[in-house]
């Protein structure tokens, strides 16, 4: 992924991380297709480490460490045509887990 960000972006002036040849950003399906292709290039040993990883796992991890839904939406490219974060899209990929809720409840006590 680092190599793509450094060398593969077609629109270097785009605020989006994932760009395409035709637009300043990839669609969600385009990103998922690109990610599947990256995974297909893994060696057998690498595959054991990444087989269960999905692109949107980033959203879960970012939410757990305190990113706001707006920040995650912008980073993932979930943006409306008006340029605002598409929170309803992002929510699908940021499920809260029980441990996270328990930790937050312990802060209230």
The first five atom37 places (N, CA, C, CB, O) and aatype in JSON, in Angstrom:
{
  "aatype": [20, 20, 20, 20, 20, 20, 20, 20, 20, 20, 20, 20, 20, 20, 20, 20, 20, 20, 20, 20, 20, 20, 20, 20, 20, 20, 20, 20, 20, 20, 20, 20, 20, 20, 20, 20, 20, 20, 20, 20, 20, 20, 20, 20, 20, 20, 20, 20, 20, 20, 20, 20, 20, 20, 20, 20, 20, 20, 20, 20, 20, 20, 20, 20, 20, 20, 20, 20, 20, 20, 20, 20, 20, 20, 20, 20, 20, 20, 20, 20, 20, 20, 20, 20, 20, 20, 20, 20, 20, 20, 20, 20, 20, 20, 20, 20, 20, 20, 20, 20, 20, 20, 20, 20, 20, 20, 20, 20, 20],
  "atom_mask": [
    [1, 1, 1, 1, 1],
    [1, 1, 1, 1, 1],
    [1, 1, 1, 1, 1],
    [1, 1, 1, 1, 1],
    [1, 1, 1, 1, 1],
    [1, 1, 1, 1, 1],
    [1, 1, 1, 1, 1],
    [1, 1, 1, 1, 1],
    [1, 1, 1, 1, 1],
    [1, 1, 1, 1, 1],
    [1, 1, 1, 1, 1],
    [1, 1, 1, 1, 1],
    [1, 1, 1, 1, 1],
    [1, 1, 1, 1, 1],
    [1, 1, 1, 1, 1],
    [1, 1, 1, 1, 1],
    [1, 1, 1, 1, 1],
    [1, 1, 1, 1, 1],
    [1, 1, 1, 1, 1],
    [1, 1, 1, 1, 1],
    [1, 1, 1, 1, 1],
    [1, 1, 1, 1, 1],
    [1, 1, 1, 1, 1],
    [1, 1, 1, 1, 1],
    [1, 1, 1, 1, 1],
    [1, 1, 1, 1, 1],
    [1, 1, 1, 1, 1],
    [1, 1, 1, 1, 1],
    [1, 1, 1, 1, 1],
    [1, 1, 1, 1, 1],
    [1, 1, 1, 1, 1],
    [1, 1, 1, 1, 1],
    [1, 1, 1, 1, 1],
    [1, 1, 1, 1, 1],
    [1, 1, 1, 1, 1],
    [1, 1, 1, 1, 1],
    [1, 1, 1, 1, 1],
    [1, 1, 1, 1, 1],
    [1, 1, 1, 1, 1],
    [1, 1, 1, 1, 1],
    [1, 1, 1, 1, 1],
    [1, 1, 1, 1, 1],
    [1, 1, 1, 1, 1],
    [1, 1, 1, 1, 1],
    [1, 1, 1, 1, 1],
    [1, 1, 1, 1, 1],
    [1, 1, 1, 1, 1],
    [1, 1, 1, 1, 1],
    [1, 1, 1, 1, 1],
    [1, 1, 1, 1, 1],
    [1, 1, 1, 1, 1],
    [1, 1, 1, 1, 1],
    [1, 1, 1, 1, 1],
    [1, 1, 1, 1, 1],
    [1, 1, 1, 1, 1],
    [1, 1, 1, 1, 1],
    [1, 1, 1, 1, 1],
    [1, 1, 1, 1, 1],
    [1, 1, 1, 1, 1],
    [1, 1, 1, 1, 1],
    [1, 1, 1, 1, 1],
    [1, 1, 1, 1, 1],
    [1, 1, 1, 1, 1],
    [1, 1, 1, 1, 1],
    [1, 1, 1, 1, 1],
    [1, 1, 1, 1, 1],
    [1, 1, 1, 1, 1],
    [1, 1, 1, 1, 1],
    [1, 1, 1, 1, 1],
    [1, 1, 1, 1, 1],
    [1, 1, 1, 1, 1],
    [1, 1, 1, 1, 1],
    [1, 1, 1, 1, 1],
    [1, 1, 1, 1, 1],
    [1, 1, 1, 1, 1],
    [1, 1, 1, 1, 1],
    [1, 1, 1, 1, 1],
    [1, 1, 1, 1, 1],
    [1, 1, 1, 1, 1],
    [1, 1, 1, 1, 1],
    [1, 1, 1, 1, 1],
    [1, 1, 1, 1, 1],
    [1, 1, 1, 1, 1],
    [1, 1, 1, 1, 1],
    [1, 1, 1, 1, 1],
    [1, 1, 1, 1, 1],
    [1, 1, 1, 1, 1],
    [1, 1, 1, 1, 1],
    [1, 1, 1, 1, 1],
    [1, 1, 1, 1, 1],
    [1, 1, 1, 1, 1],
    [1, 1, 1, 1, 1],
    [1, 1, 1, 1, 1],
    [1, 1, 1, 1, 1],
    [1, 1, 1, 1, 1],
    [1, 1, 1, 1, 1],
    [1, 1, 1, 1, 1],
    [1, 1, 1, 1, 1],
    [1, 1, 1, 1, 1],
    [1, 1, 1, 1, 1],
    [1, 1, 1, 1, 1],
    [1, 1, 1, 1, 1],
    [1, 1, 1, 1, 1],
    [1, 1, 1, 1, 1],
    [1, 1, 1, 1, 1],
    [1, 1, 1, 1, 1],
    [1, 1, 1, 1, 1],
    [1, 1, 1, 1, 1],
    [1, 1, 1, 1, 1]
  ],
  "atom_positions": [
    [[0.82, -1.17, 0.0], [0.0, 0.0, 0.0], [0.88, 1.25, 0.0], [-0.94, -0.01, 1.2], [0.56, 2.23, -0.68]],
    [[1.96, 1.24, 0.74], [2.85, 2.4, 0.79], [3.4, 2.71, -0.61], [4.01, 2.16, 1.77], [3.51, 3.88, -0.98]],
    [[3.74, 1.67, -1.36], [4.26, 1.88, -2.71], [3.2, 2.55, -3.59], [4.71, 0.53, -3.34], [3.52, 3.43, -4.39]],
    [[1.96, 2.13, -3.45], [0.89, 2.75, -4.23], [0.76, 4.23, -3.88], [-0.46, 2.02, -3.98], [0.68, 5.08, -4.77]],
    [[0.75, 4.52, -2.59], [0.58, 5.9, -2.16], [1.73, 6.77, -2.68], [0.49, 5.97, -0.62], [1.52, 7.91, -3.09]],
    [[2.94, 6.22, -2.65], [4.1, 6.99, -3.09], [4.22, 7.07, -4.61], [5.35, 6.38, -2.51], [4.61, 8.11, -5.14]],
    [[3.88, 5.99, -5.32], [4.16, 5.94, -6.76], [2.97, 5.69, -7.67], [5.15, 4.89, -7.01], [3.03, 6.0, -8.86]],
    [[1.88, 5.14, -7.15], [0.81, 4.68, -8.01], [-0.33, 5.64, -8.22], [0.28, 3.46, -7.48], [-1.18, 5.41, -9.08]],
    [[-0.38, 6.7, -7.47], [-1.49, 7.64, -7.58], [-1.45, 8.37, -8.91], [-1.47, 8.64, -6.42], [-0.42, 8.91, -9.3]],
    [[-2.58, 8.37, -9.6], [-2.66, 9.02, -10.91], [-2.92, 10.52, -10.77], [-3.76, 8.38, -11.75], [-2.48, 11.31, -11.61]],
    [[-3.63, 10.91, -9.74], [-3.95, 12.32, -9.5], [-3.26, 12.75, -8.2], [-5.51, 12.55, -9.43], [-3.86, 12.71, -7.13]],
    [[-2.02, 13.15, -8.3], [-1.25, 13.46, -7.1], [-1.78, 14.68, -6.35], [0.19, 13.68, -7.46], [-1.48, 14.84, -5.17]],
    [[-2.53, 15.53, -7.0], [-3.09, 16.7, -6.32], [-4.42, 16.39, -5.63], [-3.28, 17.83, -7.31], [-4.97, 17.25, -4.94]],
    [[-4.93, 15.18, -5.8], [-6.21, 14.79, -5.2], [-6.06, 14.68, -3.69], [-6.7, 13.46, -5.79], [-5.03, 14.23, -3.2]],
    [[-7.08, 15.08, -2.94], [-7.04, 14.91, -1.48], [-7.28, 13.45, -1.07], [-8.09, 15.81, -0.82], [-7.11, 13.1, 0.1]],
    [[-7.66, 12.61, -2.02], [-7.95, 11.21, -1.73], [-6.69, 10.37, -1.86], [-9.05, 10.68, -2.66], [-5.84, 10.64, -2.7]],
    [[-6.6, 9.35, -1.03], [-5.45, 8.45, -1.07], [-5.51, 7.56, -2.3], [-5.39, 7.58, 0.21], [-4.49, 7.36, -2.97]],
    [[-6.68, 7.04, -2.62], [-6.84, 6.09, -3.72], [-7.47, 6.79, -4.92], [-7.7, 4.88, -3.28], [-8.65, 7.13, -4.92]],
    [[-6.66, 7.01, -5.95], [-7.12, 7.69, -7.16], [-7.15, 6.7, -8.32], [-6.22, 8.91, -7.49], [-6.58, 5.61, -8.23]],
    [[-7.8, 7.1, -9.39], [-7.85, 6.23, -10.56], [-7.34, 6.99, -11.78], [-9.29, 5.71, -10.81], [-7.0, 8.17, -11.7]],
    [[-7.28, 6.29, -12.9], [-6.85, 6.95, -14.13], [-7.88, 7.95, -14.62], [-6.58, 5.92, -15.22], [-7.54, 8.92, -15.3]],
    [[-9.14, 7.72, -14.28], [-10.21, 8.55, -14.81], [-10.76, 9.6, -13.85], [-11.32, 7.68, -15.24], [-11.45, 10.52, -14.26]],
    [[-10.44, 9.46, -12.56], [-11.03, 10.36, -11.57], [-10.05, 10.63, -10.44], [-12.34, 9.78, -11.02], [-9.04, 9.95, -10.29]],
    [[-10.39, 11.63, -9.63], [-9.5, 11.96, -8.52], [-9.66, 11.02, -7.34], [-9.74, 13.37, -8.08], [-8.94, 11.15, -6.35]],
    [[-10.6, 10.07, -7.43], [-10.73, 9.06, -6.38], [-11.31, 7.77, -6.94], [-11.61, 9.57, -5.23], [-12.06, 7.79, -7.92]],
    [[-10.95, 6.66, -6.32], [-11.53, 5.36, -6.69], [-12.88, 5.21, -6.02], [-10.59, 4.19, -6.29], [-13.12, 5.78, -4.96]],
    [[-13.76, 4.47, -6.64], [-15.02, 4.14, -6.01], [-14.76, 3.09, -4.93], [-16.07, 3.63, -7.06], [-13.68, 2.48, -4.89]],
    [[-15.72, 2.87, -4.07], [-15.58, 1.86, -3.03], [-15.33, 0.48, -3.65], [-16.83, 1.82, -2.13], [-14.47, -0.26, -3.17]],
    [[-16.07, 0.14, -4.69], [-15.87, -1.16, -5.33], [-14.5, -1.24, -5.99], [-16.98, -1.43, -6.36], [-13.89, -2.3, -6.04]],
    [[-14.02, -0.11, -6.51], [-12.69, -0.08, -7.1], [-11.59, -0.34, -6.07], [-12.45, 1.25, -7.77], [-10.62, -1.04, -6.34]],
    [[-11.76, 0.24, -4.88], [-10.79, 0.03, -3.8], [-10.81, -1.43, -3.36], [-11.08, 0.96, -2.6], [-9.77, -2.04, -3.16]],
    [[-12.01, -1.98, -3.2], [-12.11, -3.38, -2.78], [-11.51, -4.32, -3.82], [-13.57, -3.75, -2.51], [-10.86, -5.29, -3.46]],
    [[-11.72, -4.04, -5.09], [-11.13, -4.84, -6.16], [-9.61, -4.74, -6.11], [-11.67, -4.39, -7.54], [-8.92, -5.76, -6.24]],
    [[-9.08, -3.55, -5.94], [-7.64, -3.34, -5.84], [-7.06, -4.09, -4.64], [-7.32, -1.83, -5.72], [-6.0, -4.71, -4.74]],
    [[-7.77, -4.05, -3.51], [-7.31, -4.73, -2.31], [-7.3, -6.25, -2.51], [-8.2, -4.35, -1.11], [-6.36, -6.92, -2.09]],
    [[-8.34, -6.8, -3.14], [-8.37, -8.24, -3.43], [-7.2, -8.63, -4.33], [-9.71, -8.64, -4.11], [-6.58, -9.67, -4.14]],
    [[-6.91, -7.78, -5.31], [-5.79, -8.04, -6.2], [-4.47, -8.05, -5.43], [-5.74, -7.0, -7.33], [-3.62, -8.91, -5.66]],
    [[-4.29, -7.1, -4.52], [-3.09, -7.08, -3.68], [-2.96, -8.37, -2.89], [-3.12, -5.87, -2.73], [-1.88, -8.96, -2.81]],
    [[-4.06, -8.81, -2.3], [-4.03, -10.04, -1.51], [-3.68, -11.25, -2.37], [-5.39, -10.26, -0.82], [-3.03, -12.18, -1.9]],
    [[-4.11, -11.23, -3.62], [-3.83, -12.38, -4.5], [-2.34, -12.5, -4.83], [-4.62, -12.25, -5.79], [-1.89, -13.56, -5.27]],
    [[-1.59, -11.45, -4.62], [-0.15, -11.46, -4.89], [0.68, -11.99, -3.71], [0.31, -10.07, -5.24], [1.89, -12.14, -3.81]],
    [[0.01, -12.27, -2.6], [0.71, -12.71, -1.4], [1.31, -14.11, -1.59], [-0.23, -12.71, -0.2], [0.75, -14.95, -2.29]],
    [[2.45, -14.32, -0.94], [3.05, -15.66, -0.93], [2.23, -16.53, 0.02], [4.56, -15.61, -0.5], [1.36, -16.04, 0.73]],
    [[2.51, -17.82, 0.02], [1.78, -18.74, 0.9], [1.94, -18.34, 2.37], [2.28, -20.19, 0.69], [0.97, -18.34, 3.12]],
    [[3.16, -17.99, 2.78], [3.4, -17.58, 4.16], [2.69, -16.26, 4.49], [4.9, -17.44, 4.41], [2.14, -16.1, 5.58]],
    [[2.72, -15.33, 3.54], [2.04, -14.05, 3.75], [0.52, -14.25, 3.82], [2.39, -13.06, 2.62], [-0.16, -13.58, 4.6]],
    [[0.01, -15.17, 3.0], [-1.44, -15.41, 2.96], [-1.97, -15.81, 4.33], [-1.77, -16.5, 1.94], [-3.07, -15.39, 4.7]],
    [[-1.22, -16.6, 5.06], [-1.67, -17.01, 6.4], [-1.85, -15.81, 7.32], [-0.66, -18.0, 7.02], [-2.69, -15.83, 8.22]],
    [[-1.08, -14.78, 7.1], [-1.18, -13.57, 7.93], [-2.31, -12.64, 7.51], [0.13, -12.82, 7.89], [-2.86, -11.92, 8.34]],
    [[-2.66, -12.65, 6.24], [-3.62, -11.66, 5.72], [-4.94, -12.22, 5.23], [-3.0, -10.91, 4.62], [-5.82, -11.46, 4.82]],
    [[-5.12, -13.54, 5.26], [-6.3, -14.14, 4.64], [-7.62, -13.59, 5.17], [-6.27, -15.63, 4.84], [-8.6, -13.52, 4.43]],
    [[-7.66, -13.2, 6.45], [-8.9, -12.71, 7.03], [-9.0, -11.19, 7.09], [-9.06, -13.27, 8.41], [-9.96, -10.64, 7.62]],
    [[-8.01, -10.51, 6.55], [-7.99, -9.05, 6.59], [-8.86, -8.49, 5.46], [-6.54, -8.51, 6.48], [-8.77, -8.93, 4.31]],
    [[-9.68, -7.54, 5.8], [-10.51, -6.85, 4.81], [-10.11, -5.37, 4.82], [-12.04, -7.03, 5.11], [-9.63, -4.85, 5.82]],
    [[-10.33, -4.72, 3.71], [-9.94, -3.31, 3.61], [-10.59, -2.48, 4.71], [-10.32, -2.75, 2.24], [-9.95, -1.6, 5.28]],
    [[-11.84, -2.75, 5.01], [-12.54, -1.94, 6.0], [-12.21, -2.3, 7.44], [-14.01, -2.05, 5.79], [-12.78, -1.71, 8.36]],
    [[-11.3, -3.26, 7.65], [-10.82, -3.5, 9.01], [-10.17, -2.24, 9.57], [-9.82, -4.68, 9.04], [-10.18, -2.01, 10.78]],
    [[-9.61, -1.42, 8.67], [-9.03, -0.15, 9.1], [-10.07, 0.67, 9.85], [-8.49, 0.64, 7.88], [-9.76, 1.28, 10.87]],
    [[-11.29, 0.7, 9.35], [-12.34, 1.51, 9.97], [-12.6, 1.07, 11.4], [-13.64, 1.42, 9.15], [-12.75, 1.91, 12.29]],
    [[-12.64, -0.24, 11.64], [-12.84, -0.74, 13.0], [-11.71, -0.3, 13.91], [-12.95, -2.28, 13.0], [-11.94, 0.18, 15.02]],
    [[-10.49, -0.46, 13.44], [-9.33, -0.13, 14.26], [-9.26, 1.37, 14.53], [-8.05, -0.61, 13.57], [-8.94, 1.79, 15.65]],
    [[-9.53, 2.17, 13.53], [-9.5, 3.62, 13.71], [-10.55, 4.06, 14.73], [-9.72, 4.34, 12.36], [-10.29, 4.92, 15.57]],
    [[-11.72, 3.47, 14.66], [-12.79, 3.8, 15.6], [-12.39, 3.41, 17.02], [-14.12, 3.09, 15.21], [-12.64, 4.16, 17.97]],
    [[-11.78, 2.26, 17.17], [-11.36, 1.79, 18.5], [-10.32, 2.69, 19.14], [-10.82, 0.38, 18.4], [-10.28, 2.81, 20.37]],
    [[-9.47, 3.33, 18.34], [-8.45, 4.19, 18.94], [-8.89, 5.65, 19.03], [-7.17, 4.1, 18.14], [-8.11, 6.52, 19.41]],
    [[-10.16, 5.91, 18.67], [-10.71, 7.23, 18.93], [-10.97, 8.13, 17.75], [-9.84, 7.9, 19.81], [-11.37, 9.28, 17.95]],
    [[-10.76, 7.65, 16.52], [-11.1, 8.49, 15.37], [-12.6, 8.73, 15.35], [-10.63, 7.83, 14.03], [-13.38, 7.85, 15.74]],
    [[-13.02, 9.89, 14.93], [-14.44, 10.17, 14.79], [-14.96, 9.54, 13.5], [-14.72, 11.71, 14.8], [-14.18, 9.21, 12.6]],
    [[-16.26, 9.39, 13.41], [-16.85, 8.85, 12.18], [-16.55, 9.77, 11.0], [-18.37, 8.67, 12.34], [-16.34, 9.3, 9.89]],
    [[-16.53, 11.07, 11.24], [-16.23, 12.03, 10.17], [-14.81, 11.82, 9.65], [-16.4, 13.47, 10.68], [-14.58, 11.85, 8.44]],
    [[-13.86, 11.62, 10.55], [-12.46, 11.41, 10.14], [-12.32, 10.12, 9.33], [-11.55, 11.35, 11.38], [-11.64, 10.09, 8.3]],
    [[-12.97, 9.07, 9.8], [-12.9, 7.79, 9.09], [-13.56, 7.91, 7.72], [-13.58, 6.67, 9.91], [-13.03, 7.43, 6.73]],
    [[-14.72, 8.56, 7.68], [-15.44, 8.74, 6.41], [-14.55, 9.47, 5.4], [-16.75, 9.53, 6.63], [-14.46, 9.06, 4.24]],
    [[-13.92, 10.52, 5.83], [-13.07, 11.29, 4.91], [-11.89, 10.44, 4.44], [-12.57, 12.57, 5.58], [-11.58, 10.43, 3.25]],
    [[-11.24, 9.75, 5.37], [-10.08, 8.94, 5.02], [-10.44, 7.84, 4.03], [-9.45, 8.34, 6.27], [-9.68, 7.56, 3.1]],
    [[-11.6, 7.19, 4.24], [-12.01, 6.1, 3.36], [-12.65, 6.6, 2.06], [-12.99, 5.21, 4.08], [-12.94, 5.8, 1.17]],
    [[-12.85, 7.89, 1.95], [-13.44, 8.42, 0.72], [-14.95, 8.36, 0.71], [-12.91, 7.69, -0.47], [-15.57, 8.44, -0.35]],
    [[-15.56, 8.21, 1.88], [-17.01, 8.2, 1.98], [-17.48, 9.65, 2.05], [-17.5, 7.37, 3.25], [-17.78, 10.17, 3.13]],
    [[-17.54, 10.29, 0.9], [-17.85, 11.7, 0.81], [-19.06, 11.9, -0.09], [-16.64, 12.5, 0.28], [-19.18, 11.26, -1.14]],
    [[-19.96, 12.78, 0.33], [-21.13, 13.09, -0.5], [-20.72, 13.97, -1.67], [-22.24, 13.78, 0.35], [-19.59, 14.46, -1.73]],
    [[-21.64, 14.17, -2.6], [-21.35, 15.03, -3.75], [-21.13, 16.47, -3.32], [-22.49, 14.96, -4.77], [-20.53, 17.26, -4.06]],
    [[-21.59, 16.83, -2.13], [-21.37, 18.19, -1.6], [-20.03, 18.31, -0.88], [-22.51, 18.58, -0.66], [-19.65, 19.39, -0.44]],
    [[-19.31, 17.18, -0.76], [-18.01, 17.21, -0.11], [-18.02, 16.98, 1.38], [-17.38, 18.5, -0.38], [-16.99, 17.14, 2.04]],
    [[-19.17, 16.61, 1.93], [-19.25, 16.34, 3.36], [-19.12, 14.84, 3.62], [-20.58, 16.88, 3.95], [-19.41, 14.03, 2.74]],
    [[-18.68, 14.45, 4.82], [-18.54, 13.02, 5.13], [-19.88, 12.29, 5.04], [-17.92, 12.84, 6.52], [-20.89, 12.78, 5.55]],
    [[-19.88, 11.12, 4.41], [-21.09, 10.29, 4.28], [-21.11, 9.32, 5.46], [-21.13, 9.52, 2.9], [-20.72, 8.15, 5.33]],
    [[-21.55, 9.81, 6.59], [-21.51, 9.03, 7.83], [-22.31, 7.74, 7.71], [-22.04, 9.87, 8.99], [-21.88, 6.7, 8.24]],
    [[-23.44, 7.77, 7.04], [-24.28, 6.56, 6.94], [-23.54, 5.43, 6.24], [-25.59, 6.88, 6.19], [-23.76, 4.26, 6.55]],
    [[-22.67, 5.76, 5.3], [-21.86, 4.73, 4.64], [-20.79, 4.21, 5.59], [-21.2, 5.3, 3.36], [-20.57, 3.0, 5.67]],
    [[-20.15, 5.09, 6.31], [-19.05, 4.73, 7.21], [-19.54, 3.87, 8.37], [-18.38, 5.98, 7.74], [-18.83, 2.96, 8.8]],
    [[-20.73, 4.14, 8.86], [-21.26, 3.39, 10.0], [-21.31, 1.89, 9.72], [-22.66, 3.9, 10.36], [-21.14, 1.08, 10.63]],
    [[-21.55, 1.53, 8.47], [-21.62, 0.1, 8.12], [-20.3, -0.62, 8.39], [-22.0, -0.07, 6.65], [-20.3, -1.84, 8.61]],
    [[-19.19, 0.1, 8.38], [-17.89, -0.51, 8.52], [-17.25, -0.28, 9.88], [-16.98, 0.0, 7.47], [-16.09, -0.66, 10.09]],
    [[-17.96, 0.32, 10.81], [-17.37, 0.64, 12.1], [-18.23, 0.1, 13.24], [-17.19, 2.15, 12.25], [-18.69, 0.86, 14.1]],
    [[-18.43, -1.18, 13.25], [-19.22, -1.78, 14.32], [-18.48, -1.69, 15.65], [-19.54, -3.25, 13.98], [-17.28, -1.99, 15.73]],
    [[-19.18, -1.28, 16.67], [-18.59, -1.18, 18.0], [-18.56, -2.58, 18.61], [-19.4, -0.19, 18.91], [-19.52, -3.33, 18.48]],
    [[-17.46, -2.93, 19.28], [-17.41, -4.23, 19.92], [-17.64, -4.09, 21.43], [-16.07, -4.92, 19.64], [-17.51, -3.01, 21.99]],
    [[-17.97, -5.21, 22.07], [-18.3, -5.21, 23.51], [-17.14, -4.72, 24.38], [-18.71, -6.61, 23.94], [-17.36, -4.01, 25.36]],
    [[-15.93, -5.1, 24.04], [-14.77, -4.68, 24.83], [-14.64, -3.16, 24.82], [-13.47, -5.33, 24.3], [-14.37, -2.55, 25.85]],
    [[-14.83, -2.58, 23.66], [-14.74, -1.13, 23.53], [-15.81, -0.45, 24.39], [-14.88, -0.71, 22.05], [-15.52, 0.54, 25.07]],
    [[-17.03, -0.96, 24.36], [-18.1, -0.4, 25.18], [-17.8, -0.56, 26.66], [-19.44, -1.06, 24.85], [-18.01, 0.38, 27.44]],
    [[-17.31, -1.72, 27.07], [-16.97, -1.96, 28.46], [-15.9, -0.97, 28.93], [-16.48, -3.4, 28.66], [-16.01, -0.41, 30.02]],
    [[-14.89, -0.76, 28.11], [-13.82, 0.19, 28.47], [-14.38, 1.61, 28.63], [-12.7, 0.17, 27.4], [-13.98, 2.34, 29.53]],
    [[-15.29, 1.99, 27.75], [-15.89, 3.32, 27.84], [-16.77, 3.44, 29.09], [-16.73, 3.61, 26.59], [-16.77, 4.48, 29.76]],
    [[-17.51, 2.38, 29.41], [-18.35, 2.4, 30.63], [-17.48, 2.52, 31.87], [-19.22, 1.13, 30.71], [-17.86, 3.2, 32.82]],
    [[-16.34, 1.88, 31.87], [-15.44, 1.96, 33.04], [-14.93, 3.37, 33.25], [-14.27, 1.01, 32.88], [-14.57, 3.72, 34.38]],
    [[-14.87, 4.19, 32.23], [-14.44, 5.57, 32.37], [-15.49, 6.42, 33.08], [-14.12, 6.16, 31.0], [-15.17, 7.43, 33.69]],
    [[-16.76, 6.0, 32.99], [-17.86, 6.75, 33.61], [-17.93, 6.52, 35.11], [-19.2, 6.36, 32.98], [-18.3, 7.42, 35.86]],
    [[-17.57, 5.33, 35.56], [-17.71, 4.98, 36.99], [-16.85, 5.8, 37.89], [-17.37, 3.55, 37.2], [-16.86, 5.61, 39.1]]
  ]
}
